[in-house]
Amino acid sequence: MSTDSTSTAKSLDYFVHESAYVDLPCTIGAGSQIWHFSHIMKDVVIGEKCKIGQNVFVASEVKIGRNVKIQNNVSVYAGVILEDDVFCGPSCVFTNINTPRSAFPRNTIDDYLVTLVKQGATIGANATIVCGHTIGRYAFIGAGSTVTKDIADYALVYGNPAKQVGWMCECGAKLDEFEKTTVCKACDRTYEYCGENQIKRIE
């Protein structure tokens, strides 16, 4: 683990496995865990109580919220923003450049398209998130899906390209089909359809 004169392993209030690299300066919240062979580059911000799994790469200046879980073999590139309570399944993929070419490098901050993953969203294992899109609050991206457009709050999507097939509760249960309101059978949260493919929680 990298250290500097202002931060030593003995003073940390988060956990970094001895095989991981953390390039300073960066900000890591209390209670967070960074596991085997992961690499956190400088100027990253990671919130409290995050779990960064094995072989995870986080690029410089990425911002990760509180209580985010990033499973094994995920790379979070510059331009990706993960809000609080986001779940990134094993080997899910983020991109940050729409038209990469080896012979014509596009690797400046102006080349990167922002991908925003909002609070509580889940990205399933092996899903691919094409850059420049927003994944809504508590949306659920099925395993192996390819996201090529913005995803609504609470939407359940899967496929290649991903298409919406329903709605998900904040607790992770699928909501029954409805026209105006519905109650989650798992946790009793109530949702209202707002039109234009939008729902909101009302209780």
C-alpha positions, -999 to 999 in steps of 0.1 A, spaced: 0 0 0 13 35 -9 17 59 20 29 95 25 40 116 55 4 124 64 -11 89 63 3 56 76 -12 22 79 -14 25 116 -36 55 115 -61 43 90 -98 39 99 -104 18 68 -89 -16 57 -65 -21 28 -52 -56 21 -15 -59 19 -16 -69 -17 -36 -38 -28 -22 -4 -39 -36 29 -28 -19 59 -45 -20 90 -24 -35 115 -21 -69 101 -20 -99 101 4 -113 68 18 -141 69 43 -142 51 76 -151 15 76 -144 9 39 -125 -22 28 -102 -27 -1 -93 -63 -9 -67 -84 -27 -48 -70 -57 -70 -39 -61 -55 -6 -73 -69 28 -62 -53 57 -80 -46 91 -66 -74 118 -61 -101 91 -58 -129 98 -33 -145 67 -17 -172 71 9 -177 54 42 -184 16 46 -176 7 9 -164 -28 0 -140 -29 -29 -135 -66 -39 -106 -84 -54 -88 -71 -85 -107 -39 -87 -92 -8 -105 -105 27 -97 -91 55 -119 -79 89 -107 -106 115 -98 -134 89 -97 -160 96 -70 -177 67 -51 -204 73 -26 -212 57 8 -219 20 12 -210 11 -24 -202 -25 -31 -179 -32 -60 -174 -70 -66 -144 -87 -81 -128 -78 -114 -144 -44 -120 -127 -14 -135 -142 20 -126 -127 44 -152 -125 82 -152 -159 98 -159 -178 72 -138 -197 84 -107 -212 60 -83 -237 74 -58 -245 60 -24 -256 23 -20 -247 13 -56 -240 -24 -62 -216 -34 -90 -217 -71 -97 -186 -93 -105 -169 -84 -138 -194 -57 -148 -178 -33 -173 -178 5 -176 -165 24 -206 -156 60 -208 -148 67 -245 -174 61 -272 -150 56 -302 -117 44 -290 -88 38 -314 -53 25 -304 -36 46 -332 -56 78 -323 -55 81 -285 -84 97 -267 -72 98 -232 -78 134 -219 -105 144 -194 -123 161 -223 -126 128 -242 -143 110 -213 -181 108 -213 -198 109 -178 -216 78 -166 -238 85 -136 -250 56 -115 -276 70 -90 -283 60 -55 -292 24 -48 -289 11 -84 -277 -25 -90 -256 -35 -120 -256 -73 -125 -226 -95 -131 -210 -92 -165 -232 -63 -175 -217 -36 -198 -225 1 -193 -217 21 -224 -205 56 -213 -224 88 -214 -256 75 -198 -274 78 -165 -287 48 -145 -316 59 -123 -321 56 -86 -327 19 -75 -327 7 -111 -317 -29 -117 -295 -40 -146 -298 -77 -152 -267 -99 -154 -250 -99 -188 -270 -69 -201 -256 -41 -223 -268 -6 -214 -269 18 -244 -293 45 -231 -305 62 -199 -323 40 -175 -353 53 -154 -355 53 -117 -366 18 -104 -365 3 -139 -357 -34 -143 -338 -39 -176 -320 -68 -192 -308 -80 -226 -285 -69 -254 -292 -40 -258 -309 -37 -224 -347 -32 -225 -370 -24 -197 -391 -53 -186 -406 -41 -153 -401 -21 -121 -381 -29 -90 -386 -19 -54 -359 -2 -33 -356 -35 -14 -347 -54 -46 -381 -72 -51 -398 -70 -85 -430 -50 -84 -462 -64 -99 -475 -47 -131 -497 -17 -123 -514 13 -139 -515 38 -110 -501 25 -77 -486 -7 -64 -474 -21 -30 -442 -42 -28 -452 -76 -15 -418 -80 2 -416 -48 22 -449 -29 18 -434 2 1 -459 19 -21 -452 33 -56 -471 56 -79 -469 57 -117 -462 93 -128 -465 89 -166 -437 91 -192 -422 59 -179 -416 72 -144 -426 60 -110 -420 74 -75 -422 60 -40 -450 76 -20 -448 55 13 
